[in-house]
Amino acid sequence: MRTQVCIIGGGPSGLLLSQLLHRAGIDTVVLERQSRDYVLSRIRAGVLEWGTVELLREAGVGARMDREGFVHTGTYLAARNRGFRIDFNELTGKKVMVYGQTEVTRDLYDARAAAEGTVIHGAEGVALHGLDTSSPYVTFTKDGTEHRIDCDFVAGCDGFHGPSRKAIPASVLREYERVYPFGWLGVLSETPPVSHELIYANHERGFALCSMRNANLSRYYVQCPLTDKVESWTDANFWDELKRRIPEEAAATLVTGPSIEKSIAPLRSFVAEPMRWGRLFLVGDAAHIVPPTGAKGLNLAASDVYYLYHGLVQNYQGDNEGIETYSQKALARVWKSERFSWSLTTMMHRFPDQSEFEQRMQEAELDYHESSEAAKKVLAENYVGLPY
């Protein structure tokens, strides 16, 4: 098989890159180890920067998002069971869209199917070859038969555990990581959201977040030790703990109900450099992970796609500047978003060895954000998304 760009990974970043390149007349093949149903079963956050919203529209997959998504012009921060609002629109002239990552992926799958794009599921043992030559190729096994795809370029959109990053020589690759000593216990419930905008709560018992998927589907989180087991958290325990941590007015109006999904997610910050080696480009979680506090995971993947898509289009038009500078441009934005996610995580969470002094410092930081327009603007600029 021959294609121009072989994309490893059929999640949102791989599918978005494939869709954009298709609309630019560039042929792709997407390889995905899991089934489509498995990919669509993943529960992920859904706060989209406006740059991501515009990129999805450019890809021709924005219609359902525009109908069903929730436009948010601000968010709430809280400490000591009281909150205040950060007005994105007033401070930056921008906003965000709340639309689940699963729905983004579903829309992209539908678009690729409508265009008869090649997405191969069940691709096992994917291996990358000749990346430092002008003739790279990818091999994989499906249903017991080995296949080969010759291509011009390989896009590694295969997540943290995929083979793409591992194909870069150890002498070239540099990795930076911080693993946080806690996790998020998340609950999905068929209940109306407690607020029409997200609430981020700092509390001496730990962080909490109130989010939503739609008008009747809520997503809530509480910080918990990584040693906790999901089975040890009953629904009643979860709701009681959430109420203790969020603003009093929110706790008083919170509608509770049976959980339909419950899981504990670890938190880490991770960056791999460079994001290009030879004919290979790393995209999204293959190159970087952020804690979910700043809502940057999918959005950073989208900005990687933006840089790579434009670079590849320019390359096939005879200008290779975009692909030559891809890693530099992408990493400049990655590190700024890592900084924001790290700072917000540090400000909002209770660390295991945290003293009362450090708790009061967090509360003072939040008090400063409430009283300072400059501090609010810095947070708002980062939350709605730095420019590409």
TISE-133420 format. One line per 5 residues: number of its first residue (from 1); their letters; for each residue x, y, z of N, C-alpha, C, O. Coordinates in steps of 0.2 Angstrom, whole numbers. Atoms other than C-alpha are relative to their C-alpha. Example, Ala and Ser with C-alpha at 12.3 -4.5 7.8 and 13.67 -1.06 7.14 Angstrom:
2
1> AS> 4:-6:0:62:-22:39:4:6:0:9:5:3; -4:-6:-1:68:-5:36:-4:5:3:-1:11:4
This chain:
388
1> MRTQV> 4:-6:0:0:0:0:4:6:0:10:6:3; -4:-7:1:6:18:-4:-5:6:2:-10:6:0; 4:-6:-2:0:34:4:5:6:1:11:5:1; -4:-6:-1:7:52:6:2:0:8:8:1:9; -1:-1:-7:5:53:25:-3:-6:4:-9:-7:3
6> CIIGG> 2:6:-4:4:37:36:-1:3:7:4:5:10; 2:-2:-7:-5:42:53:-1:-6:4:-5:-10:3; 0:5:-5:-2:31:68:-5:3:5:-3:7:9; 5:-2:-6:-17:33:80:-6:2:-3:-6:7:-7; 6:-3:3:-35:35:76:-5:3:5:-11:3:5
11> GPSGL> 4:-4:-5:-40:46:91:-1:7:-4:-1:8:-10; 2:-6:3:-45:64:88:5:4:-4:4:7:-9; -5:-4:4:-28:71:83:1:-3:-7:2:0:-12; -1:3:6:-25:58:70:-5:0:-5:-4:2:-11; 5:-1:4:-42:59:63:-1:7:-3:-3:8:-8
16> LLSQL> 0:-7:2:-42:78:63:5:1:-6:4:5:-10; -6:-1:5:-25:78:54:-2:-3:-7:-1:0:-12; 2:4:6:-32:65:41:-5:4:-4:-5:5:-10; 6:-3:3:-48:75:38:3:7:-3:1:8:-9; -2:-6:2:-39:92:36:5:-1:-7:4:2:-12
21> LHRAG> -4:2:6:-26:84:24:-4:-2:-6:-2:-1:-12; 5:2:5:-40:76:14:-3:6:-4:-3:6:-10; 3:-5:3:-48:92:11:5:5:-4:3:9:-8; -6:-3:4:-31:99:5:2:-4:-6:7:-2:-9; -2:4:5:-30:85:-7:6:-5:1:9:-7:-4
26> IDTVV> -5:4:-2:-17:75:2:-2:-7:3:-6:-7:7; 2:7:-2:-19:56:4:3:-2:7:9:-1:8; -2:2:-6:-18:48:21:-3:-7:1:-8:-9:-2; 3:6:-3:-20:31:29:1:0:8:6:2:10; 0:0:-7:-24:30:48:0:-7:3:-4:-11:1
31> LERQS> 0:6:-3:-19:15:58:-2:1:8:1:5:11; 3:0:-7:-28:11:75:0:-7:3:-3:-11:0; -1:6:-3:-24:-3:86:-7:-3:3:-9:-9:2; 6:2:-3:-41:-3:95:-6:0:-5:-5:3:-11; 6:-1:5:-59:-4:87:-3:7:1:-1:11:6
36> RDYVL> 3:-6:0:-69:11:83:-4:1:7:-4:6:10; 4:0:-6:-81:7:98:4:1:6:2:5:10; -4:-1:-6:-67:6:110:3:7:0:3:10:6; -2:-7:1:-60:23:104:-5:4:3:-4:9:7; 6:-5:-1:-77:31:106:-3:-2:7:-7:2:10
41> SRIRA> 2:1:-7:-79:23:124:4:4:5:2:4:11; -4:-3:-5:-65:33:131:-4:7:2:-6:11:-2; 3:-6:-3:-72:47:143:6:5:1:11:4:4; -5:-5:-1:-62:63:141:-3:7:1:-9:7:0; 3:-7:-1:-64:81:145:-2:3:-7:-1:1:-12
46> GVLEW> 3:-3:6:-72:93:133:0:8:0:-5:10:-3; 0:-7:0:-67:111:135:5:2:-6:11:0:-6; -4:-1:6:-61:117:118:1:8:-1:-3:12:0; -2:-7:1:-51:133:115:-3:2:-7:-5:-2:-11; 3:-2:6:-58:144:101:4:-1:-6:1:-2:-11
51> GTVEL> -5:2:6:-43:140:90:-2:-7:-2:-2:-8:-8; 3:7:2:-49:122:91:-6:0:-3:-7:-4:-8; 7:0:3:-67:126:87:1:2:-7:-2:-1:-11; -1:-3:7:-61:136:72:3:-6:-5:2:-6:-11; -3:6:4:-50:121:66:-5:-5:-1:-4:-8:-7
56> LREAG> 5:5:1:-64:109:68:-5:2:-5:-7:-2:-10; 4:-2:6:-75:120:57:4:0:-6:1:-2:-11; -4:1:7:-61:121:44:0:-7:-2:1:-8:-8; 0:7:2:-61:102:44:-6:-2:-2:-7:-8:-4; 6:2:2:-79:102:40:-4:-4:5:-9:-8:3
61> VGARM> 3:4:-5:-84:94:57:-3:4:5:-4:2:11; 2:-5:-5:-91:109:66:-8:1:1:-10:4:6; 7:-2:0:-110:108:63:-3:-2:6:-7:1:9; 3:2:-6:-115:97:77:3:3:6:-1:5:11; -3:-3:-6:-103:105:89:-3:7:1:-5:9:6
66> DREGF> 3:-6:-1:-111:122:85:-7:0:2:-10:4:5; 7:1:-3:-128:115:88:-1:-2:7:-5:1:11; 1:4:-7:-125:105:104:5:3:5:4:1:11; -5:-2:-5:-110:113:112:-2:6:4:-7:9:2; 1:-5:-5:-110:125:126:5:6:-1:11:4:1
71> VHTGT> -5:-5:0:-101:142:123:0:3:7:-5:5:10; -1:-3:-6:-94:148:139:5:6:0:10:6:-4; -4:-7:0:-88:166:142:4:1:6:6:6:8; -4:-1:-6:-80:163:159:0:-7:4:-3:-12:2; 0:6:-4:-77:151:173:1:3:8:2:9:9
76> YLAAR> 0:-2:-7:-77:151:192:6:-3:4:7:-9:3; -5:3:-5:-63:149:205:-2:1:7:-6:6:8; 2:0:-7:-66:145:223:5:-2:5:10:-6:3; -3:2:-6:-58:144:240:-4:1:6:-8:6:6; 3:-1:-6:-64:142:257:-8:0:-1:-12:4:2
81> NRGFR> 7:1:1:-81:137:250:-4:7:-3:-10:7:-2; 3:-6:3:-84:154:241:4:1:-7:10:0:-7; -3:-1:6:-81:158:223:0:7:-3:-4:11:-1; 0:-6:4:-78:172:210:1:-2:-7:4:-7:-9; 0:1:7:-79:173:191:5:3:-3:7:9:-2
86> IDFNE> -5:-2:5:-66:175:178:-4:1:-7:-6:-4:-10; 4:-2:6:-75:184:163:5:0:-6:8:5:-8; -5:1:6:-65:177:147:-2:6:-5:3:9:-7; 2:-4:6:-75:188:135:2:7:2:4:11:-3; -1:-7:-2:-73:204:145:8:1:0:10:7:-2
91> LTGKK> -8:-1:-1:-54:201:148:4:-1:-6:9:2:-7; -4:2:6:-49:194:131:-4:1:-6:-1:0:-12; 4:0:6:-63:195:119:-1:-6:-3:-4:-7:-8; 0:7:2:-63:176:118:-4:-4:4:-6:-2:10; 4:5:-4:-73:161:124:3:-7:-1:7:-8:-5
96> VMVYG> -2:8:1:-72:142:125:-7:-3:-2:-12:-1:0; 6:4:2:-84:129:119:1:-7:4:6:-10:4; 0:6:-3:-89:114:130:-3:-5:-4:-9:-5:-5; 2:5:4:-91:99:119:5:-6:1:11:-6:0; -4:5:-2:-85:82:124:4:-3:-5:3:-3:-11
101> QTEVT> -5:3:5:-70:74:116:-2:-6:-4:-1:-7:-9; 3:6:3:-79:58:113:-5:3:-6:-5:-1:-12; 4:-3:5:-91:69:102:4:2:-6:2:1:-12; -5:-2:5:-77:77:93:2:-6:-4:3:-6:-10; -3:6:3:-70:60:89:-5:-3:-5:-4:-6:-10
106> RDLYD> 6:3:4:-87:53:83:-1:4:-6:-2:1:-12; 1:-4:6:-89:68:71:5:-1:-5:4:-1:-11; -5:1:5:-72:65:64:0:-7:-3:1:-7:-9; 1:6:3:-75:47:61:-5:0:-5:-5:-3:-10; 5:-1:5:-91:51:52:2:3:-6:0:2:-11
111> ARAAA> -3:-3:6:-82:63:41:4:-4:-4:4:-3:-10; -4:4:4:-69:51:37:-3:-5:-4:-1:-7:-10; 3:5:3:-81:38:33:-4:3:-6:-4:0:-12; 3:-3:5:-91:50:22:4:1:-6:2:1:-12; -5:-1:6:-75:54:12:3:-6:-2:8:-6:-6
116> EGTVI> -3:6:2:-71:36:11:7:0:1:11:-3:-2; -7:0:-2:-55:39:20:2:-7:3:-2:-11:6; -3:6:-2:-44:24:25:2:0:7:7:3:9; -1:1:-8:-45:20:44:0:-7:1:-5:-10:1; -1:7:-1:-38:3:48:0:-1:7:5:1:11
121> HGAEG> 0:2:-7:-43:-4:65:3:-7:1:3:-10:-4; -3:7:-1:-35:-19:73:7:0:-2:9:-6:-4; -7:0:3:-18:-14:67:5:-2:6:6:3:10; -5:2:-6:-6:-24:79:7:1:-2:9:1:-8; -8:0:2:13:-23:80:2:5:-4:6:4:-9
126> VALHG> -3:-6:5:15:-6:71:7:1:2:9:2:7; -7:-2:-1:33:-3:68:2:5:-6:-1:5:-12; -2:-5:5:41:12:59:7:-1:-2:11:-3:2; -6:2:3:55:10:47:3:6:-4:-1:10:-7; -3:-4:5:67:21:37:-2:8:1:-2:12:-3
131> LDTSS> 2:-7:-1:62:37:46:5:6:-2:4:11:-3; -5:-4:2:79:45:43:2:0:-7:8:2:-9; -1:0:8:78:42:24:-6:3:-3:-10:6:0; 5:-3:4:68:48:10:-6:-4:-2:-11:-3:-5; 5:5:2:58:32:9:-3:-3:7:-1:-9:7
136> PYVTF> 2:3:-6:50:29:26:-6:-5:-1:-9:-5:-7; 6:5:1:37:14:28:-2:-2:7:2:-2:12; 3:2:-7:26:7:42:-2:-7:-2:-5:-9:-7; 2:7:0:23:-12:45:-5:-1:6:-4:2:11; 5:2:-6:8:-19:55:-3:-7:-2:-2:-9:-8
141> TKDGT> 3:6:1:-1:-35:57:-8:1:1:-10:4:6; 7:0:-1:-20:-37:55:-3:-7:-2:-1:-9:-8; 2:6:1:-29:-53:56:5:-6:-2:4:-10:-6; -5:5:1:-13:-63:56:4:1:-6:9:-3:-7; -4:-2:6:-6:-55:40:4:6:1:1:11:3
146> EHRID> -4:-6:0:8:-43:39:-1:5:-6:-2:2:-11; 1:-5:5:5:-27:29:6:5:0:9:6:6; -5:-5:1:17:-13:23:-3:6:-3:-7:5:-8; 2:-6:3:13:5:20:6:5:-2:10:7:3; -6:-5:2:26:16:10:-3:7:0:-9:8:-2
151> CDFVA> 3:-6:-1:24:34:13:5:6:-1:11:4:-1; -5:-5:0:32:51:12:2:2:7:7:4:8; -1:-3:-7:29:56:30:-4:-5:5:-9:-8:3; 4:4:-5:23:47:46:-1:5:6:3:9:8; 2:-5:-5:13:57:59:-2:-5:6:-6:-9:6
156> GCDGF> 1:4:-6:14:49:77:-5:3:4:-4:7:8; 5:-2:-4:-3:52:84:-3:-5:5:-9:-6:6; 2:7:-4:-3:36:95:1:1:7:1:-5:10; 1:0:-7:-3:43:112:7:-1:4:12:-3:1; -6:1:-4:9:41:127:4:-7:-1:10:-7:-1
161> HGPSR> -2:7:0:11:22:125:2:-2:-7:4:-8:-7; -1:2:7:12:21:106:7:-1:-2:12:1:2; -7:1:2:27:16:96:4:6:-3:10:5:-4; -4:-6:4:31:33:87:5:3:4:11:3:1; -5:-4:-4:40:42:101:6:-5:1:12:-3:1
166> KAIPA> -5:5:-1:50:25:104:4:-1:-6:10:-4:-5; -4:0:6:56:26:86:5:5:0:10:4:-5; -5:-5:0:66:41:90:6:-3:4:5:-5:9; -6:3:-4:84:36:95:1:3:7:0:9:8; -1:-3:-6:88:38:113:5:5:1:5:10:5
171> SVLRE> -5:-5:0:103:48:109:-3:7:-2:0:12:-1; 3:-6:3:91:61:101:-5:2:5:-6:9:6; 6:-2:-4:76:61:112:2:2:7:6:-1:11; -1:-3:-7:75:71:128:-7:0:3:-12:2:0; 7:1:-3:60:68:140:1:4:7:5:3:11
176> YERVY> 1:-3:-7:54:79:155:-6:-2:3:-11:-2:-1; 6:3:-3:42:73:167:-1:2:7:4:3:11; 2:0:-7:33:77:183:-6:-4:2:-11:-3:-2; 6:4:-2:21:64:191:-3:3:7:1:4:11; 3:-3:-6:9:72:204:-2:-6:5:-5:-11:2
181> PFGWL> 1:5:-5:6:63:220:-8:-1:2:-9:-2:8; 7:1:-1:-13:62:218:-4:-1:-6:-1:-1:-12; 4:1:6:-27:58:206:-6:4:0:-8:7:5; 7:-3:0:-44:64:201:-5:-6:0:-5:-10:-5; 5:5:0:-59:53:205:-6:4:-4:-9:9:-1
186> GVLSE> 5:-3:4:-72:57:191:-6:-4:0:-6:-10:0; 6:4:0:-90:53:191:-5:4:-5:-5:10:-6; 4:-2:6:-102:55:176:-7:-2:3:-9:-8:5; 7:1:-2:-121:57:181:-5:3:-4:-3:8:-7; 6:-3:4:-137:60:172:-4:5:4:-10:3:6
191> TPPVS> 3:-5:-4:-141:75:182:2:7:-3:7:8:-7; -2:-7:3:-141:94:177:6:3:3:6:2:9; -6:-3:-3:-125:103:180:-2:5:5:-7:9:5; 1:-5:-6:-124:113:196:1:7:-2:-1:12:1; -2:-7:3:-117:128:186:0:0:-7:2:-5:-10
196> HELIY> 0:-1:8:-119:134:168:8:1:-2:9:1:-8; -7:-1:2:-100:137:169:4:-5:5:2:-6:10; -5:5:-4:-85:126:176:1:4:7:2:10:7; -2:-2:-7:-81:128:195:6:-4:2:6:-10:2; -6:3:-2:-63:125:200:1:2:8:1:8:9
201> ANHER> 0:-1:-7:-62:123:219:6:-2:4:8:-8:3; -6:2:-5:-47:124:231:-3:-1:7:-8:3:9; 3:1:-7:-51:117:248:6:-4:4:10:-8:1; -5:3:-4:-40:111:263:-1:-8:0:4:-12:1; 1:7:0:-48:93:260:3:-2:-7:3:-8:-8
206> GFALC> -2:2:7:-42:94:241:-4:3:-5:-9:6:-3; 3:-3:6:-47:100:224:-7:-3:-2:-8:-9:0; 6:3:3:-64:98:216:-2:4:-6:0:10:-7; 2:-3:6:-71:102:199:-7:-2:-2:-9:-8:-2; 7:1:2:-89:104:193:0:2:-8:2:7:-10
211> SMRNA> 1:-1:7:-91:102:174:-6:-4:-3:-10:-6:1; 6:2:3:-104:96:162:2:-3:-7:7:-1:-10; 0:3:7:-107:86:145:-5:3:-4:-5:5:-9; 6:-3:3:-124:93:141:-5:2:6:-3:2:12; 5:-3:-5:-140:100:150:-2:-5:5:-4:-3:10
216> NLSRY> 2:5:-5:-143:83:158:5:-5:1:4:-10:4; -5:5:-2:-126:75:160:6:4:3:9:9:-1; -6:-3:-4:-113:81:173:6:-4:1:5:-10:1; -7:3:-2:-95:77:176:3:4:6:4:10:5; -3:-3:-6:-88:80:193:6:-4:2:7:-10:1
221> YVQCP> -6:3:-3:-71:77:201:2:2:7:0:8:9; -3:-2:-7:-63:77:218:7:-3:0:8:-9:-3; -7:2:-1:-44:75:221:0:-6:5:-4:-5:10; 0:6:-4:-40:58:229:7:-3:0:11:-1:-5; -6:4:0:-25:48:234:1:-5:-6:-5:-8:-7
226> LTDKV> -1:5:5:-18:37:220:-1:-7:3:-2:-11:-1; 1:7:-3:-19:22:232:-8:-1:1:-9:-7:2; 7:2:0:-38:24:232:-3:-5:-5:0:-5:-11; 3:5:4:-49:11:224:-7:3:-2:-11:5:3; 6:-3:2:-64:16:214:-6:-3:4:-11:0:6
231> ESWTD> 5:4:-4:-74:2:223:-1:3:7:-7:2:9; 1:-2:-7:-71:10:239:-4:7:1:-6:9:6; 4:-6:0:-80:26:234:-7:-1:-2:-9:-3:-8; 7:1:2:-99:24:235:-2:7:-3:1:12:-2; 3:-6:3:-110:37:226:-1:5:6:0:11:5
236> ANFWD> 1:-4:-6:-115:44:243:6:3:3:6:9:4; -7:-3:-3:-97:46:249:2:6:-5:5:11:-3; -2:-5:5:-93:55:232:-4:7:1:-1:12:1; 4:-6:0:-107:67:233:1:4:7:1:11:7; -1:-3:-7:-104:71:252:7:4:-1:7:10:2
241> ELKRR> -6:-3:0:-86:75:248:0:6:-5:3:11:-3; 1:-6:5:-90:86:233:-3:6:3:0:11:2; 4:-5:-3:-102:96:243:5:4:5:4:10:6; -4:-3:-4:-89:99:256:5:5:-3:8:10:1; -6:-3:3:-76:106:244:-2:6:-5:1:11:-5
246> IPEEA> 3:-5:5:-87:117:232:-3:6:4:-4:6:10; 3:-6:-3:-94:135:235:-7:-2:4:-11:-7:1; 6:2:-4:-109:134:248:-6:1:-4:-10:-4:-4; 7:-1:4:-122:141:235:0:-6:-5:-6:-8:-6; 0:6:5:-117:127:223:-2:-6:4:-6:-10:1
251> AATLV> 1:6:-3:-117:113:236:-8:0:2:-11:-5:2; 7:0:-2:-135:119:241:-5:-2:-5:-10:-4:-4; 5:1:5:-142:117:224:2:-6:-4:-1:-8:-9; -2:5:4:-132:102:218:-5:-6:0:-8:-8:5; 5:6:2:-143:88:210:4:-6:0:9:-7:-4
256> TGPSI> -4:6:0:-136:71:214:-4:-6:-3:-10:-5:-4; 3:6:3:-140:54:206:5:-6:0:11:-5:1; -4:6:1:-133:37:202:6:2:-5:5:5:-10; -5:-1:4:-116:37:194:-1:-5:-6:-2:-10:-5; 0:4:6:-115:30:176:7:-2:-2:8:-6:-7
261> EKSIA> -7:2:2:-96:30:175:4:3:6:2:9:8; -4:-3:-6:-83:32:189:7:-3:-1:8:-9:-2; -7:2:1:-64:31:187:5:5:4:3:11:5; -5:-4:-3:-48:38:195:6:1:-5:8:-4:-8; -5:-2:5:-36:47:183:7:3:4:6:7:8
266> PLRSF> -7:-3:-3:-17:50:188:1:6:-4:-2:8:-9; -2:-6:3:-10:67:184:8:0:-1:12:-2:3; -7:0:1:7:70:176:1:6:-5:-4:8:-9; -2:-5:5:16:84:166:6:-4:-4:11:-7:-1; -5:3:4:27:77:152:1:3:-7:-4:5:-10
271> VAEPM> -2:-3:6:36:84:137:6:-4:-3:11:-6:0; -6:3:3:47:75:124:2:5:-6:-2:8:-9; -3:-4:6:59:84:112:5:-4:-3:9:-8:0; 4:-4:4:61:85:98:-7:-3:-2:-7:-9:-1; 6:3:3:44:83:90:0:-2:-7:-5:-5:-10
276> RWGRL> -1:2:7:51:79:73:7:-4:0:12:-1:3; -7:4:2:65:66:68:-1:-3:-7:-5:-7:-8; 0:3:7:68:63:50:-7:2:-3:-9:7:-3; 7:-1:3:51:60:42:-6:-2:5:-11:-2:3; 5:1:-5:42:57:58:-1:6:4:3:10:6
281> FLVGD> 2:-6:-4:32:70:67:-5:-3:6:-9:-7:5; 4:1:-6:25:68:85:-6:5:1:-5:11:0; 5:-5:-1:8:75:88:-4:-2:7:-5:-8:8; 5:2:-6:-3:76:104:4:-4:6:10:-2:7; -3:4:-6:0:64:119:6:-4:-2:10:-6:3
286> AAHIV> -6:4:2:14:55:109:6:5:2:11:2:4; -5:-5:-1:24:71:113:0:3:7:5:6:10; 1:-4:-6:17:79:128:-7:-2:4:-12:-4:1; 5:1:-4:5:76:143:-1:6:5:4:9:7; 1:-6:-5:-3:90:154:-5:-3:5:-10:-7:3
291> PPTGA> 5:1:-5:-13:88:170:-6:3:-3:-6:8:-6; 6:-3:3:-31:91:166:-3:6:3:-8:9:0; 2:-6:-3:-33:106:177:-1:5:-5:-6:9:-4; 1:-6:4:-30:118:163:-3:-1:-6:-4:3:-11; 4:2:6:-40:109:150:4:1:-7:1:3:-11
296> KGLNL> -4:-2:5:-26:109:138:2:-6:-5:5:-6:-10; -2:6:4:-24:90:132:-2:0:-7:3:0:-11; 3:0:7:-35:90:117:2:6:-4:3:6:-10; -2:-6:3:-31:108:113:7:1:-2:8:3:-8; -7:0:2:-12:106:113:0:-5:-6:4:-4:-11
301> AASDV> 0:4:6:-15:91:101:-3:3:-6:0:3:-12; 3:-3:5:-26:102:90:5:5:-3:6:6:-9; -5:-5:3:-12:116:89:6:-4:-3:8:-1:-8; -5:4:4:1:102:84:-3:-1:-7:1:-1:-12; 3:1:7:-11:97:70:0:6:-4:1:5:-10
306> YYLYH> 0:-6:4:-13:115:65:7:1:-3:7:2:-9; -7:-1:3:6:117:63:2:-5:-5:5:-3:-10; -2:5:4:9:100:55:-4:0:-7:-1:-1:-12; 4:-1:6:-6:102:43:2:5:-5:3:4:-11; -3:-6:4:0:119:37:7:-2:-3:8:0:-9
311> GLVQN> -7:1:2:18:113:36:0:-5:-6:3:-5:-11; 1:5:5:13:97:25:-3:3:-6:0:2:-12; 3:-3:6:2:107:13:5:4:-3:6:4:-9; -5:-4:3:16:120:11:5:-4:-4:8:-3:-9; -5:4:3:28:106:8:-2:-3:-7:2:-3:-12
316> YQGDN> 2:3:6:18:98:-6:-1:6:-5:-2:4:-11; 0:-5:5:17:115:-14:7:3:-1:8:8:-5; -7:-1:2:36:116:-14:4:4:5:9:6:4; -3:-4:-5:40:125:2:0:-4:7:-5:-5:10; -1:4:-6:47:115:17:1:3:6:3:0:11
321> EGIET> -1:-4:-6:49:129:29:-5:-3:6:-2:-3:12; 5:2:-5:33:123:39:2:-6:3:2:-7:10; -2:7:-3:39:105:42:7:1:3:8:-3:8; -7:-1:-4:57:111:46:-1:3:6:3:2:11; 1:-3:-7:51:122:60:-6:-2:4:-8:0:9
326> YSQKA> 6:3:-4:36:111:66:2:-1:7:-2:1:11; -2:2:-7:45:105:81:1:6:5:-2:7:10; -1:-6:-3:51:122:86:-6:4:2:-7:6:8; 6:-3:-1:34:130:84:-5:-3:5:-8:0:9; 5:3:-4:24:117:92:3:0:7:-1:1:12
331> LARVW> -3:1:-6:36:115:107:-1:7:4:-2:7:10; 1:-6:-3:35:134:110:-7:1:4:-7:4:9; 7:0:-3:16:133:113:-1:-5:5:-4:-4:10; 0:6:-5:18:116:122:2:3:7:-1:2:12; -3:-2:-7:29:123:136:-4:6:3:-4:6:9
336> KSERF> 4:-5:-4:18:138:139:-6:-3:2:-8:-1:8; 6:4:-3:3:127:141:2:-4:5:-2:-5:10; -2:4:-6:13:116:152:1:4:6:-1:2:12; -1:-5:-6:17:131:163:-6:1:3:-7:1:9; 7:-2:-3:-1:136:164:-3:-6:4:-6:-5:9
341> SWSLT> 3:6:-3:-7:118:168:3:-1:7:0:-3:12; -4:1:-6:7:116:181:-2:5:5:-3:3:11; 2:-5:-5:3:133:189:-7:-1:3:-8:0:9; 7:1:-2:-16:130:190:0:-6:5:-4:-6:10; 0:7:-4:-13:112:197:3:2:7:0:0:12
346> TMMHR> -3:-2:-6:-1:119:210:-4:5:4:-4:4:11; 4:-5:-4:-13:133:215:-6:-3:3:-8:-1:8; 6:3:-1:-28:122:216:0:-6:5:-6:-8:8; 0:7:-3:-23:105:224:3:0:7:8:5:8; -4:2:-6:-18:99:241:5:-5:-1:3:-11:-3
351> FPDQS> -6:5:1:-1:91:241:1:-4:7:-1:-1:12; 0:4:-6:2:77:253:4:3:6:2:2:12; -4:-3:-5:16:86:263:-2:7:1:2:11:4; 2:-7:0:7:103:262:-1:2:7:-5:-1:11; 1:-3:-6:8:114:277:-6:5:0:-8:6:-5
356> EFEQR> 5:-5:-1:-5:126:284:2:6:-4:-2:10:-6; -2:-6:3:6:140:278:-1:0:-8:-3:4:-11; 1:1:7:6:133:260:-7:0:-2:-9:3:-7; 7:0:1:-13:131:261:-2:8:0:-6:10:-5; 1:-8:0:-14:150:266:3:3:-6:0:8:-8
361> MQEAE> -2:-3:5:-3:154:252:-4:-1:-7:-5:4:-11; 4:1:6:-14:146:239:-6:4:1:-9:7:-4; 6:-4:-1:-29:155:247:1:7:-2:-3:11:-5; -2:-6:1:-20:171:246:1:2:-8:-1:7:-10; 0:0:8:-16:168:227:-6:1:-3:-7:5:-7
366> LDYHE> 7:0:3:-34:165:224:-3:7:2:-7:10:-2; 2:-6:-2:-38:181:234:2:5:-5:-1:10:-7; -3:-5:4:-26:191:223:-3:-1:-7:-5:5:-10; 3:0:6:-34:184:207:-7:3:0:-9:6:-5; 7:-3:0:-51:189:213:0:8:0:-4:11:-3
371> SSEAA> 0:-7:-1:-45:207:217:4:4:-6:3:10:-7; -4:-3:5:-33:210:202:-2:-2:-7:-3:-7:-9; 2:1:7:-39:213:184:6:-3:-4:5:-7:-9; -6:2:4:-21:210:178:1:-8:1:2:-12:-4; 0:8:-2:-21:192:187:-5:-3:-4:-4:-9:-7
376> KKVLA> 6:3:3:-38:188:180:2:0:-8:0:-5:-11; -1:0:8:-32:193:162:5:-5:-2:4:-9:-7; -5:5:1:-17:182:163:-3:-7:0:-2:-11:-5; 3:7:0:-27:167:168:-5:-1:-6:-5:-6:-9; 5:0:6:-41:171:155:4:-1:-6:2:-5:-10
381> ENYVG> -4:0:6:-28:173:141:3:-7:-1:2:-10:-6; -3:7:0:-20:156:145:-6:-5:-1:-5:-10:-4; 6:5:0:-37:147:148:-3:0:-7:-5:-6:-10; 3:0:7:-45:153:131:5:-3:-5:3:-4:-11; -5:2:5:-29:148:122:5:5:-3:2:10:-5
386> LPY> -5:-5:3:-13:157:117:-1:-1:-8:-2:-6:-10; 0:0:8:-12:161:98:5:-5:-3:10:-7:0; -4:5:3:-5:148:86:6:4:-3:10:1:-6
